[in-house]
Amino acid sequence: MLTKDLLHFSTRQGRIKPRFIDPDNAPLLELAEALVATAKASIGEGQGDLEESLLALAAAAPQKKLGDGLVKLVLDRVEVEGPNPEAQAERLKAHHTASGILSGLPEGTTLAGYQAALDQAFLGRLGEVREGLYADLPARRAVKEVQLEDGAALLHRYNLALAQSFLLYAQRVVVLLESPPKLELRRVFRWLKFCRLVAEIEKVQDNLQISVEGPAAMFASAKRYGLALAMFVEILPILPRWQLNAEVELPRRPVATLVLDQKLGLSSPLRAGLGHVPEEVENTLAKLESDELFELERAPEPRPIGVGGLLVPDLALTEKKSGRRVIIELFHPWHQGALEQRLRGLKERPDPELLLGVDRALAKDPAVKARLEDEAQVFLFNSFPGERVLKDAVRRWIKAEA
C-alpha cells in the first residue's frame, strides 16, 4: 500500500482521478529496473544503506511522490533479518556496565577519564562495543530476500497499490462483474473468503454485484478491515469485465467517488495462486480432510439467500454416518453489521444447513453478546476455529436438528 502522503491523484467534479503511470514508459522502466537491481544487489547488506541508495535513484523520477512511492513498494518486498536477542542482551549488559562506572567515578572526572575507565572495563574493546551497540536496529539488519521480479512488475504493482490505497478511506465499495467466467468467479469467491470479508452478493441475470462496507463506515478494526478490503481488489484484474465504485473520504477532504475498471490495465499478482494460507488454518483444514467421521469442502459453492442474493460459505462439513451437510460462515471482529443482517435473515427464512461462527473478539461487544444469547446456530472461536471447535459445533447442531 501507499501511505496518504504518497497518493498521487487529482479530484474533478467529485471524482478521484488516480495518476496511474504507463508501465511501458522507457525512462520509468529504466528507473524501476535500477531500483529492483539495487535491491537485489543489497542482499547481505544493511536495510538502511539500501534505503539511502534507493532514494538517491528515485530522485530521477518525474514527480517526488512517484519516486518515493516506488521506493516504498520496493522496501515492502524486501525481507530482512529479524531482531537478534543476543545483540539485545549484549547492549543491555554494556549499558549497565557503563552506568555503573559513571556512578562510581570521583567528582571532577573528565570525559577522557570516563572513556579511559570504560575502555579498561571492556578490556580495551570500547570501539568494538560501541560499534555493536546498535547492530541489530532495523536500519542495520541485513537484507535476506527481494520479492520482485523486475522493473515492469514494480511499475504494475505501483498502479495496483495506488488504486488499493484509496480503499483504506472508503465508506462503501460496490463491484460489478459482467458475465464473469465460472472458473474466475470461483477464484473471486475464494479470495473474498481468504480476505475474511462478508459481502452482499446479488445476481442480476448473468451479472453479479458485490457490495462491501468500507473501513470509513466502521468504528472498530477499521485499519485491519481496510487492508483486507484493499487486498480483495488484487483479484479483480483477472476478470475480463469488471467495475468498482467506491465512496472515499480522505482526511480533510469532501467525499469523492473512485471508479476503477478493466480499461485501466491493472495487473493482478494472483495469476499464479491465491496467496499464502496461514499455517494454523492449513493445519486445521488438513486434519479435517483426514478425519474419519467428517468430509470437508474447502470452497463450497455459493448458496442462494433471500431474493436474488448469494452467500459465500467459508467451508462445509458433512457427517459421513448421517449424511448431514452443514455449511459454515465465519464472522470476524469487523463483521458486526454483516452478522446482524445474517441473523435477521435466518429469523425471516430459517436455513437448517447453515451454521455461523463468530470470533470472540466480536462477541465481546455488549450489543453483539446480547444478540447472540439463545442463538442455536452460532458458535464462538478465536481468530480461526480449530478442528475440535468445528466438529463439536457441527455435532451439536445436527443433534439439535435431529
C-alpha positions in Angstrom: 0.0 0.0 0.0 0.9 3.6 -0.4 0.6 6.0 2.6 -1.7 9.0 2.4 1.2 11.4 1.6 2.2 9.3 -1.4 -1.2 9.2 -3.1 -0.8 10.8 -6.5 -4.2 12.0 -7.8 -6.5 14.8 -8.7 -10.1 15.4 -8.0 -12.5 16.7 -10.6 -16.3 17.2 -10.1 -16.4 15.0 -7.1 -14.5 12.1 -8.8 -11.0 10.9 -7.8 -8.5 10.6 -10.7 -5.5 8.5 -9.7 -2.4 9.4 -11.7 -1.5 6.0 -12.9 1.7 5.5 -14.8 2.5 3.9 -18.1 4.4 0.6 -17.4 5.8 0.8 -20.9 7.3 4.3 -20.4 11.0 3.8 -21.2 12.5 6.3 -18.6 10.2 4.9 -15.9 11.0 1.4 -16.8 14.8 2.2 -16.7 14.3 3.7 -13.2 12.3 0.8 -12.0 14.9 -1.7 -13.3 17.6 0.2 -11.5 15.6 0.2 -8.2 15.0 -3.6 -8.4 18.6 -4.3 -9.4 19.9 -2.2 -6.5 17.6 -4.1 -4.1 18.7 -7.5 -5.3 22.4 -6.5 -5.1 21.9 -5.4 -1.5 21.4 -8.9 -0.1 23.6 -9.3 2.9 23.9 -5.5 3.4 22.0 -3.3 5.9 18.5 -2.2 5.1 19.3 1.4 5.9 22.1 1.5 3.3 19.6 0.1 0.8 17.0 2.7 1.5 19.6 5.5 1.0 20.6 4.0 -2.3 17.0 3.7 -3.5 16.1 7.3 -2.5 19.1 8.6 -4.4 18.0 6.7 -7.5 14.3 7.8 -7.1 15.4 11.5 -7.3 15.3 11.0 -11.0 11.6 10.3 -11.1 9.4 13.0 -12.8 7.5 13.6 -9.5 8.8 13.1 -6.0 5.6 11.3 -4.8 6.1 8.8 -7.6 9.8 8.2 -6.8 9.1 7.9 -3.0 6.2 5.6 -3.8 8.3 3.2 -5.9 10.9 3.1 -3.1 8.3 2.2 -0.5 6.9 -0.6 -2.7 10.5 -2.0 -3.2 11.1 -1.9 0.6 7.8 -3.6 1.2 9.0 -6.5 -0.9 12.3 -6.8 0.9 12.8 -9.4 3.7 15.4 -8.6 6.3 16.8 -10.5 9.3 14.8 -10.4 12.5 15.9 -8.9 15.8 19.0 -10.6 17.4 18.2 -11.5 21.0 21.9 -11.9 21.7 22.7 -8.4 20.4 19.9 -7.0 22.6 21.3 -8.8 25.7 24.8 -7.5 24.9 23.6 -3.9 24.5 21.7 -4.1 27.9 24.8 -5.5 29.6 27.0 -2.8 28.1 24.6 0.0 29.3 24.6 -1.5 32.8 28.4 -1.6 32.8 28.7 2.0 31.6 26.1 3.4 34.0 27.8 1.6 36.9 31.2 3.1 36.0 29.7 6.5 35.6 28.0 6.4 39.1 31.3 5.3 40.7 33.6 8.0 39.2 35.0 10.5 41.6 33.7 14.1 41.3 35.5 16.2 38.7 36.4 13.3 36.4 36.7 14.4 32.8 35.1 12.9 29.8 38.6 11.5 28.8 38.8 9.9 32.2 35.4 8.3 31.8 36.3 6.9 28.4 39.5 5.5 29.8 37.6 3.8 32.6 35.1 2.4 30.1 38.0 1.1 27.9 39.5 -0.6 30.9 36.2 -2.2 31.9 35.7 -3.5 28.3 39.3 -4.9 28.2 40.4 -2.4 25.5 37.4 -3.2 23.3 35.5 0.1 23.7 35.4 0.8 20.0 34.2 -2.7 19.2 31.5 -2.5 21.9 30.3 0.9 20.6 30.1 -0.4 17.0 28.0 -3.4 18.1 25.6 -1.4 20.3 23.0 -0.8 17.6 24.0 -3.5 15.1 20.5 -5.1 15.4 18.5 -2.0 14.7 16.1 -2.2 11.7 18.4 0.0 9.5 21.4 -2.3 10.1 19.6 -5.6 9.7 20.8 -7.5 6.6 18.6 -7.9 3.6 17.8 -11.6 3.1 15.5 -11.7 0.1 13.9 -9.4 -2.5 10.4 -10.5 -3.8 10.3 -8.6 -7.0 10.8 -10.0 -10.5 11.8 -6.9 -12.5 11.1 -3.2 -13.2 8.0 -3.9 -15.2 6.5 -5.8 -12.2 7.3 -2.9 -9.9 5.5 -0.4 -12.2 2.4 -2.6 -12.4 2.5 -3.0 -8.7 2.6 0.7 -8.3 -0.6 1.2 -10.3 -2.4 -1.5 -8.3 -1.1 -0.1 -5.0 -2.3 3.4 -5.9 -5.8 2.0 -6.7 -5.9 -0.1 -3.5 -4.7 2.7 -1.2 -7.8 4.8 -1.7 -10.0 1.9 -0.3 -8.4 2.4 3.1 -10.7 5.5 3.3 -13.8 4.0 1.6 -17.3 4.2 3.1 -18.7 1.6 0.8 -17.5 -0.4 -2.2 -19.6 -1.9 -4.9 -18.1 -4.2 -7.5 -20.0 -5.2 -10.7 -18.8 -8.4 -12.5 -20.2 -8.6 -16.0 -20.9 -12.2 -17.2 -17.9 -13.5 -15.2 -16.4 -16.8 -16.4 -17.2 -19.6 -13.9 -13.6 -20.5 -13.1 -12.6 -16.9 -12.5 -15.7 -16.3 -10.4 -14.9 -19.3 -8.1 -11.4 -17.7 -7.6 -13.1 -14.4 -6.7 -15.3 -16.0 -4.1 -12.3 -18.0 -2.7 -10.3 -14.8 -2.5 -13.2 -12.9 -0.9 -13.2 -15.5 2.0 -9.4 -15.6 2.1 -9.5 -11.8 2.8 -12.1 -12.6 5.5 -14.7 -10.3 4.0 -18.5 -10.8 4.3 -20.3 -9.1 1.3 -23.8 -8.7 0.0 -23.9 -10.5 -3.3 -26.8 -10.0 -5.8 -27.2 -11.8 -9.1 -28.8 -9.8 -11.9 -29.2 -12.0 -15.0 -25.6 -13.0 -15.9 -24.0 -10.3 -13.8 -23.0 -10.2 -10.1 -22.9 -7.2 -7.8 -20.7 -7.4 -4.7 -21.3 -4.8 -2.0 -19.0 -4.4 0.9 -18.9 -1.8 3.8 -15.8 0.3 3.8 -13.5 0.9 6.7 -14.6 4.6 6.9 -18.1 3.3 7.9 -16.8 1.3 10.9 -16.0 2.2 14.4 -13.7 -0.7 15.3 -10.9 -2.7 13.5 -11.1 -0.1 10.7 -7.5 -0.2 9.7 -7.3 -4.0 9.6 -10.5 -4.2 7.7 -9.4 -1.6 5.3 -6.3 -3.6 4.5 -8.4 -6.7 3.9 -10.7 -4.8 1.5 -7.8 -3.3 -0.4 -6.3 -6.8 -0.7 -9.5 -8.1 -2.2 -9.0 -5.7 -5.2 -6.0 -7.7 -6.2 -8.2 -10.5 -7.7 -10.4 -8.2 -9.9 -7.9 -7.8 -12.8 -8.1 -11.5 -13.6 -11.7 -10.9 -14.8 -12.4 -9.7 -18.4 -15.1 -7.1 -17.4 -15.5 -5.5 -14.0 -16.1 -2.2 -12.4 -15.5 -0.9 -8.9 -17.3 2.1 -7.4 -16.3 3.5 -4.0 -17.2 6.5 -1.9 -13.9 7.7 -0.5 -13.5 10.2 2.4 -9.8 11.2 2.5 -8.7 13.2 5.6 -9.8 16.9 5.4 -11.4 16.4 2.0 -15.0 16.0 0.9 -16.4 12.6 0.0 -15.5 11.7 -3.6 -16.1 8.8 -6.0 -13.5 6.4 -7.1 -14.2 4.4 -10.3 -11.9 1.5 -11.5 -12.4 -1.0 -14.3 -10.7 -3.3 -16.6 -9.9 -0.5 -19.1 -7.2 0.8 -16.7 -5.0 -2.2 -17.5 -4.3 -3.0 -13.8 -2.4 -6.3 -13.3 -3.1 -8.9 -10.7 -0.3 -10.5 -8.8 -2.6 -13.5 -8.1 -2.5 -15.1 -11.5 -0.3 -18.0 -10.2 -2.2 -18.5 -7.0 -4.4 -17.1 -4.2 -1.8 -16.2 -1.6 -0.4 -17.8 1.5 -2.8 -19.7 3.7 -1.8 -19.2 7.4 -0.2 -22.3 8.9 -2.8 -22.6 11.7 -5.6 -22.5 9.1 -3.9 -25.0 6.8 -3.3 -27.4 9.7 -6.9 -27.3 10.7 -8.1 -28.0 7.2 -5.6 -30.8 6.7 -6.8 -32.5 9.9 -10.4 -32.2 8.8 -9.6 -33.7 5.4 -8.1 -36.8 7.0 -11.0 -37.1 9.6 -12.8 -40.5 9.5 -16.2 -39.1 10.6 -16.5 -35.9 8.6 -15.9 -34.9 4.9 -14.6 -31.4 4.3 -15.3 -29.0 1.5 -12.8 -26.2 1.5 -14.7 -23.9 -1.0 -18.4 -24.8 -1.2 -20.5 -23.4 -4.0 -22.2 -20.0 -3.2 -25.6 -20.5 -1.7 -28.8 -18.6 -2.7 -30.1 -16.4 0.1 -33.0 -14.0 0.2 -34.3 -12.7 -3.2 -31.5 -12.8 -5.7 -28.8 -12.9 -3.1 -25.8 -15.3 -2.6 -24.0 -16.4 0.5 -20.3 -17.5 0.1 -19.5 -20.1 2.8 -16.1 -20.4 4.3 -16.3 -24.2 4.4 -18.7 -27.1 4.8 -18.6 -30.4 6.8 -20.7 -33.5 6.1 -21.1 -36.1 8.8 -20.4 -39.4 7.0 -22.7 -41.5 9.2 -25.8 -39.4 8.8 -25.1 -37.7 5.5 -26.0 -34.4 7.1 -24.2 -31.5 5.5 -23.6 -28.2 7.4 -22.1 -25.1 5.7 -20.2 -22.6 7.9 -19.9 -18.9 7.5 -17.3 -17.1 9.7 -17.6 -13.6 11.1 -14.6 -11.7 12.3 -14.2 -8.6 14.5 -15.1 -6.2 11.7 -18.3 -8.1 10.6 -20.8 -6.8 13.1 -23.1 -5.3 10.5 -23.0 -8.4 8.3 -23.6 -10.6 11.3 -26.7 -8.6 12.3 -28.0 -8.9 8.8 -27.4 -12.7 8.6 -29.2 -13.3 11.9 -32.2 -11.2 10.8 -32.3 -13.2 7.6 -32.3 -16.5 9.5 -35.2 -15.3 11.5 -37.2 -14.5 8.4 -36.0 -17.5 6.3 -34.7 -20.4 8.5 -31.8 -22.4 7.0 -31.1 -25.6 8.9 -27.9 -26.3 6.9 -26.2 -23.0 7.9 -24.0 -22.6 11.0 -22.5 -19.2 11.9 -19.1 -19.0 13.6 -18.4 -15.7 15.5 -14.9 -14.5 16.6 -14.9 -14.0 20.4 -13.3 -10.6 19.8 -16.6 -9.5 18.1 -18.8 -11.3 20.7 -17.2 -9.1 23.5 -19.2 -6.2 22.3 -22.2 -5.9 24.7 -24.7 -5.4 21.9 -23.4 -8.4 20.0 -23.2 -10.5 23.1 -26.8 -9.8 24.0 -27.8 -10.5 20.4 -26.2 -13.9 20.4 -27.9 -15.2 23.5 -30.1 -18.2 22.7 -28.8 -18.4 19.1 -28.5 -22.1 18.5 -27.0 -21.7 15.0 -24.0 -19.7 16.4 -20.7 -21.0 17.8 -17.7 -18.9 19.0 -14.0 -19.2 18.1 -10.7 -17.4 18.5 -9.1 -16.0 15.3 -9.9 -19.1 13.2 -11.8 -22.1 14.6 -9.8 -25.2 15.3 -10.7 -28.8 14.2 -12.3 -29.7 17.5 -14.3 -26.4 17.7 -15.7 -27.0 14.2 -16.6 -30.7 14.7 -18.2 -30.1 18.1 -20.3 -27.2 16.8 -21.5 -29.3 13.8 -22.3 -32.3 16.1 -24.3 -30.1 18.4 -26.3 -28.5 15.6 -27.0 -31.9 13.9 -28.2 -33.3 17.3 -30.4 -30.2 17.9 -32.0 -30.6 14.5 -32.4 -34.4 14.7 
